[in-house]
């Protein structure tokens, strides 16, 4: 094979700091410029060198070969600080057993029951809005998805003080984890106020949730919620000692579910409402759909097949603003990516945002166009180029749960309300544990009163 030469290096690197400054200053712009260098691009973050995969076929290869490209690198190292060895963060060697134990909790027959939480909580939240009220949209969606997650996990609501503490700790973790991803040691251990609050939250959250797990196991009652499913899960293919999840393992799975379900769904739902406010013609079509399907009532699981445009709006939102925007893997063996040899121990970066904004994959990529996902579209998007939930064996186990939750919430909100953007407001992406819309304040308009 002809020597391909060195892997190209991204422009703009600085001595000692490498590409840390442009990545922190404007990470989305930095990432979207990388494909012009090639399918595989070398970057340096302080002492860390990594390869960014820019080609969808190569990203698909990384995601499908989870043994060679194992969970690892800055993103998962930071996630393990909080979630331990949960399903999302565990290495390949532990994944198959955990997946087999947890998969029944997300069986299609369980989804209608989980969907009821989205219906009930969204109707409850929007029922308290006042016509003309100014909403901090991200705060609203964060509280909403957190309540839905709690109801899904615990059919009996935890004590208010424990719940408040857990949600506060989640917010602290969300607001700090992305900065820590690109902060090299020993800066991440400096006794700053930010670091102290983060470490307190990441230590306290598992303790809080472990207390709820041990209390529930002691009762021996199956409440039909996700926690009960985890407590009773069996894997008959494992040895006797591994056939059930321990309380510590269940705690890690609950922390994982909180992290994966709450902030990501909140961010996507907030972005969808923002995009609808910027595109009134699509908003009008959405209102026509929910009026026809729902007739003014909250959306339920049975309505999902008829909420076609609502689903496409969420899919296009996940393309433009994927919450899991930047993830990492680690090579466990010498291998190749495309033309280039990649040695063991190499850190791999890949970005849904980078793929989803490439013009050769998505014509007019910055345009909000839900109809690009319509059946019969002339140029359907390439499957491997759309990865909001990852791919391969490590694809998000709760992707259908999350999609259902967001569609039901969006339909229930818009059947009664129109959220109008405020004149002069400036919305910007905040890159925390998820990519969220910062500064998003909108006016709630009661559609029934304004007709």
Rosetta blueprint (number, residue, H / E / L):
1 X L
2 X L
3 X L
4 X L
5 X L
6 X L
7 X L
8 X L
9 X E
10 X L
11 X L
12 X L
13 X L
14 X E
15 X L
16 X L
17 X L
18 X E
19 X L
20 X H
21 X H
22 X H
23 X H
24 X H
25 X H
26 X L
27 X H
28 X H
29 X H
30 X H
31 X H
32 X H
33 X H
34 X H
35 X H
36 X H
37 X H
38 X L
39 X L
40 X E
41 X E
42 X E
43 X E
44 X E
45 X E
46 X L
47 X L
48 X E
49 X E
50 X E
51 X E
52 X E
53 X E
54 X L
55 X L
56 X H
57 X H
58 X H
59 X H
60 X H
61 X H
62 X H
63 X H
64 X H
65 X L
66 X L
67 X L
68 X L
69 X E
70 X E
71 X E
72 X L
73 X L
74 X H
75 X H
76 X H
77 X H
78 X H
79 X H
80 X H
81 X H
82 X H
83 X H
84 X L
85 X L
86 X L
87 X L
88 X L
89 X L
90 X L
91 X L
92 X H
93 X H
94 X H
95 X H
96 X H
97 X H
98 X H
99 X H
100 X H
101 X H
102 X H
103 X H
104 X H
105 X H
106 X H
107 X L
108 X H
109 X H
110 X H
111 X H
112 X H
113 X H
114 X H
115 X H
116 X H
117 X H
118 X H
119 X H
120 X H
121 X H
122 X H
123 X H
124 X H
125 X H
126 X H
127 X L
128 X L
129 X L
130 X L
131 X L
132 X L
133 X L
134 X E
135 X E
136 X E
137 X H
138 X H
139 X H
140 X H
141 X H
142 X H
143 X H
144 X H
145 X H
146 X H
147 X H
148 X H
149 X H
150 X H
151 X H
152 X H
153 X H
154 X L
155 X L
156 X L
157 X L
158 X L
159 X L
160 X H
161 X H
162 X H
163 X H
164 X H
165 X H
166 X H
167 X H
168 X H
169 X H
170 X H
171 X H
172 X H
173 X H
174 X H
175 X H
176 X H
177 X H
178 X H
179 X H
180 X H
181 X H
182 X L
183 X L
184 X L
185 X L
186 X L
187 X H
188 X H
189 X H
190 X L
191 X L
192 X L
193 X H
194 X H
195 X H
196 X H
197 X H
198 X H
199 X H
200 X H
201 X H
202 X H
203 X H
204 X H
205 X H
206 X H
207 X H
208 X H
209 X H
210 X H
211 X H
212 X H
213 X H
214 X H
215 X H
216 X H
217 X H
218 X H
219 X H
220 X L
221 X L
222 X L
223 X L
224 X L
225 X L
226 X H
227 X H
228 X H
229 X H
230 X H
231 X H
232 X H
233 X L
234 X L
235 X L
236 X L
237 X L
238 X L
239 X L
240 X H
241 X H
242 X H
243 X L
244 X L
245 X L
246 X L
247 X H
248 X H
249 X H
250 X H
251 X H
252 X H
253 X H
254 X H
255 X H
256 X H
257 X H
258 X H
259 X H
260 X H
261 X H
262 X H
263 X H
264 X H
265 X H
266 X H
267 X H
268 X H
269 X H
270 X H
271 X H
272 X H
273 X H
274 X H
275 X H
276 X H
277 X H
278 X H
279 X L
280 X H
281 X H
282 X H
283 X H
284 X H
285 X H
286 X H
287 X H
288 X H
289 X H
290 X H
291 X H
292 X H
293 X H
294 X H
295 X L
296 X L
297 X L
298 X L
299 X L
300 X L
301 X H
302 X H
303 X H
304 X H
305 X H
306 X H
307 X L
308 X H
309 X H
310 X H
311 X H
312 X H
313 X H
314 X H
315 X H
316 X H
317 X H
318 X H
319 X H
320 X H
321 X L
322 X L
323 X L
324 X L
325 X L
326 X L
327 X E
328 X E
329 X E
330 X E
331 X E
332 X L
333 X L
334 X L
335 X E
336 X E
337 X E
338 X L
339 X L
340 X E
341 X E
342 X E
343 X L
344 X L
345 X L
346 X L
347 X E
348 X E
349 X E
350 X E
351 X L
352 X H
353 X H
354 X H
355 X H
356 X H
357 X L
358 X L
359 X L
360 X L
361 X L
362 X L
363 X L
364 X L
365 X L
366 X L
367 X L
368 X L
369 X L
370 X H
371 X H
372 X H
373 X H
374 X L
375 X L
376 X L
377 X L
378 X L
379 X L
380 X L
381 X L
382 X L
383 X H
384 X H
385 X H
386 X L
387 X L
388 X L
389 X L
390 X L
391 X L
392 X H
393 X H
394 X H
395 X L
396 X L
397 X L
398 X L
399 X H
400 X H
401 X H
402 X H
403 X H
404 X H
405 X H
406 X H
407 X H
408 X H
409 X H
410 X H
411 X H
412 X H
413 X H
414 X H
415 X H
416 X H
417 X E
418 X E
419 X E
420 X E
421 X E
422 X L
423 X L
424 X L
425 X L
426 X L
427 X L
428 X E
429 X E
430 X E
431 X E
432 X L
433 X L
434 X L
435 X E
436 X E
437 X E
438 X E
439 X L
440 X L
441 X E
442 X E
443 X E
444 X E
445 X E
446 X E
447 X H
448 X H
449 X H
450 X H
451 X L
